[in-house]
Each structure stands twice: as C-alpha cells, then as structure tokens.
Amino acid sequence: MTAIRRQEDVAGDTEPTVRAGAALVSHARLILAVVIAAAFLDVVDFSVVQVALPTIQREFLAPLAESQWVTGVYGLTLAGFLMVSGRAGDVYGQKRLFLTGIVLFTVSSLSAGLAPSLLSLVVSRAIQGIAAAMTTATALAILAATFPEGKERNRAFGVLVSILSAGFAAGSIAGGVLTAAFGWRSVMFVNVPIGAVATILAQRFIARSGPRATSKRLDIPGAVTVTAGLILLVYAFTIAATDGLFTIQAALPLGLSALTLAAFLAIEYRSKAPLMPLAFLRRRTTLTANVLSLVVSSSAGALIVLTVYLQGVLGYSPLDAGLAFLPAAAIFFFVGGWGSSWLMNRIGLQRVLVISTAFVTLGLAMLAPLPVAAGYLGILPGTILWSLGASIGFPALAIAGLSGTKPGEEGLASGLIQTSQRLGFPLGLSLVLTVASTFDPQLGLTGFRYAFVGAAVLSAVGLGIALRFRSESVPAFIDEATQERGSVAERGELE
C-alpha cells in the first residue's frame, strides 16, 4: 500500500510539470507567431508598395525620380537603424523595443495612408523603416531567448524564413488587388489592424526582459556614426545600381560612408561602453557568418537582371515575369522552412553552408549562358538551383550569426547579421550592373551574361569561405525546453 501511495504521489507531482511544459511550448509557439506577424509587416509592406508605386506617382503628379523615394527611404532607414536597434534591445530590453517598433510602424502606416502630399508620405515611410528596424533587429534576439540552440531554434528560424518568403510573393499579389479595388492608401491602412493585434499579443505573451547588456547606456556617438555610415553606404549602392559604381554620384556618398564608418571604429576603440565591442567582431564565427551573409544576399541582386531579361528580351508581361518566379517562391517556402532545419540537425551547420553556397554558385553559373532560344526553360534549372541554395542558406546564416552569443549580445548579433543581409542586396545589384555595363554599355544580352558570370565568381568566393567556416557545434535535439537549456521561463516571467 505504501508503494502504491508513493506511485500516486509521483504521478501527482508529474502532472503539474507536464502541464507547465506544455504551457511553455504553447507560449513559445505564440511568441513565434507574434514575431512572424511583425516581420511579415515589413516584408509584405515592401513588396506591396512596390506594386502601388505607379498609382502613387500619378496621384501626386510626381516625377519618377522623386516617387522612387517612397520605397528608397524605407530601405535606407531600415538598413541604417538595424545595428542601433539591436544594441538598444540589449541595453533597454528586447520586448520594450519590439513593442515600440510595432506601435510606431502601425501609427506611421496610418499617417502614410492619410498623407496629403508626397513629402509627408516619404516622411512616414522613413519612420516606418526605423520602426521595422526595431522589430526586425529584436525579432531574432527574442527567438534566440525563447528557443534553445538546437533543433527547436533551427525549426523556428526555418519557419520564419519560409513564411516571410511566401509573404514577399503574396505582397505583390495583394498590392495589385488592393490598389485596383480600393486605391493605394488601402495598402497602408491594411497594416493598422495587423499591427494592433500583434501589439496586444506581444504584450501578453512575450516574456519580460530587462537590460541584458553589461552597460546600461547606449553609446550615442557610436550609434550616430554607424547609422549615418550605413545609410550613406546603402544610398551609394542604390545610386550605383542606376548610374554605375564608378561614377561621381556613387563615389561621393561611398567615400563619405567609408570616412564615417572609420570614425565609428575609432569611437568604438576608445569607448568604455561601445555600441559594438571590436572583440565581438573579431570572433571568427561572427565575422565569417556576416561575410558569408553579405555574399549570399549579394547573389539575390543578380536575379533582378532576370526580370529585365524576361520582359526586355523574351517579351514577358510584368505579370508573366512575376509568375515565372513561383517555382523559386515555392522552394523557399517548403525547402527553406523545413529542409534547412532538417539538414542542420543531421549534417551540421558548416556542411549546410557549403551545400548552400555550392548550389548558389552553380545556379548562377548555369544562368550565365542565357540561351534565348530555350526561352523560360533555359533559365529554370539555374533559378531552381539558386533557390535551393539560398533557401537553406539564409536560415543557416541567421543561426550562425547568433551562434555562441553571450547573454546581453543577442540584439547586437541579430542587428549585425541582418545588416549584412540588407547591405548584400543593393551591393550585389550595383556590382552585377556595373559588370554588365562595362562589357555592354547598352545593357543587352551580352551584358546580362557577364553579370551572371560576375555573380557566380563572387559566390565562388563565398563557397571558399564556407569551406573554412568553423562554429560551435549545434546541440542535440531536446523535445521540450528545459531550464538548463534556456527555456522560455528562464528568460523572464511570462505575462
């Protein structure tokens, strides 16, 4: 009888533990959903506005060069404020900054929808970019604090990338539908209810997180210089994509960016509480992951050439050109969402990065001939190979960028790896177009072919870096988060 009573006591003690574990898993999934909703706003908003841009231009009777700032200023402020936002999350609390970003994005979306002039719309879009930087930079840090390293984190990052990839494609379709049915302002207003729901859920389910950085203040001189330097850098690459990399229009902001970022490094060297400790950047894992991220995202810029090729050479309509990329979007959704985490858990992070960069390089090399006679089928194999490589590479690079971070460094690591990704696209686009115009000033078929050759060479350099990549081993899979492995409960009391 005593043994039976002991078994009943053990069973009674186990039930609350099981319920607590189930609650933690449920909360973790809700946190992932909230993070995805906030990041989804950024991705969908970018692609939706791109589609609505011609309508905006007509309403305000603005020249094309001025109306382009509706999308351009968003990219500039987003890329420029990622580093500062990531570190601010470490200093002031990830949840606090994440909530501030969602609220600011929602309010600025409302003001953009009500904008009476192009200037006020551009200002609202700039604020949207800053808000998106806050949520984007803290999103990965929140996921890193919620999911322990290993299979759980790999799966969460894979799901995030797959849904965002699908969101980019869905945004283009939704933008066309909303603009045609309700006007371009509806494109801005649709963010408001999504942002409101995301704010409520974030306040309710994301764990409280106080300051985790050793310093309790933000390095203001470092923040100002790095933000200004990054904005100038993105601006230079954006100008280079149209005017060329070796023109005075691009060279001037590029030179100013180099001087500003050099000043940032000098400030960080002397600062007692640096925004980005130089020792952090010197870590082999961190440096390699960010360089690789820059290279792989640069290859995505080359694919813009395909849209020009499909419409200008093969005679596709804009809609047909968009539909041509549906196979790539499907690969990102299914392979990136589940295939990347599955591979990382079985063969390790370094091998996944090697496979990713090898596929990207091979895909770009296969695109280089651009056989006109073969039509769409001539570019499909290369596009599929590139998509396979990039879809498993981006989640792996995000995980590599956060690998081995110490408490208080999650936001810094998140901001840095995402800055590398954001810089890669305009850098790649400006490089391939510069190569194309060098060999073919008219930017015809010959220039397009050399553009893909240049992109393949750059990706081959990335493959060499991936072969030498070394990182902390990814821990084995654990079915349920535990306090020893950094569960949700360990990160702070759930509200």
C-alpha angles and dihedrals in degrees: 000000000000091000091050091051091050091052090050090050091050091049090049091051092047097054096066089046091052091047091049091050091050090049091052092051090048092049091047090054091049090050089051089051092051092048090049091050092053093046090044089061090058096048097042092044092055096050094039093054091048089061093044094048098095090053091049090050092053095047095052093036088229128160116253092248091057097042090052087071088073087075099022098058090050091057092045097053093040094054093040097053100042096091094046093045093051093052093042088057089056092049102040102024130281095240093051093052093042091054092045089053094051093048092046091048091050094049094045090049089055092048090048091054090051095043111140094196142024091252093055089047091052091049091051090049090052090054089048089056092052090048091048089052089055095052095038096049094047096041096076091042090054091049090048089053092046102044121048118232112276135047096344094055093041091053093047092051091046092052090048093052094045095051093045090050090052089046092057091056092042090050092061091052094043091048092056093046096046094044093049094046105035108008132257094291090069087064088065097039094055089070092061101073092039091051092047093053092045090051093053093047093046092051090049104043112022111094121249109259122186125195110311100178118097090236118063095204135066121244097242099185090049092046093051096047097045092047093049092044094051093046090051090047094052090044091052092050091047092052090045090057090065106024100030133260095262098053127108090243090062099030095058098057089038091056092045089050092052091051093047094048090047088054088050091055090048091051092049091050091056100035120106090208105028123193089226115017107221089224088064092056091047092062108113095225094049096045095045094047092052095046090049091047090053091051097046093046089048089062089060088064089063091061090066085071087063093061089053090046093050094050102032101039107021094035098235120164117239089257093050091047090053093049089051088071095054092099089055091048091050091051091052091049099048105024096035093045099050109001096062096054091042091054095044092053092051108036103018137249098281095053091049090054091050092050091046096052091042091055092045091050094046092046093053091046090053090051093053097084092054094194104209093194091060091055117191093349088061093066100032099085093049092046091050093049092049091048092050091052097043094043093058093035102058097057090044092051092049089053092045090052091055095039114126096000116161124228108285094029101079095094093045091051092045093049092047098050092046092047088056090052093047092048093047097067099055089038092054093044093051092046097050093045090049090052091046095050091046092059096032116022090189090058093232132148094297091054092049090053093052089047091061091044089055092047091050091052091051091049090049087059087053090052090055090051091048091053089058095043116126125182142162110283115262109247119245122266119279117192097216131028112254132192091246091058098044105270125188091263092056092057095060143304113302114238 
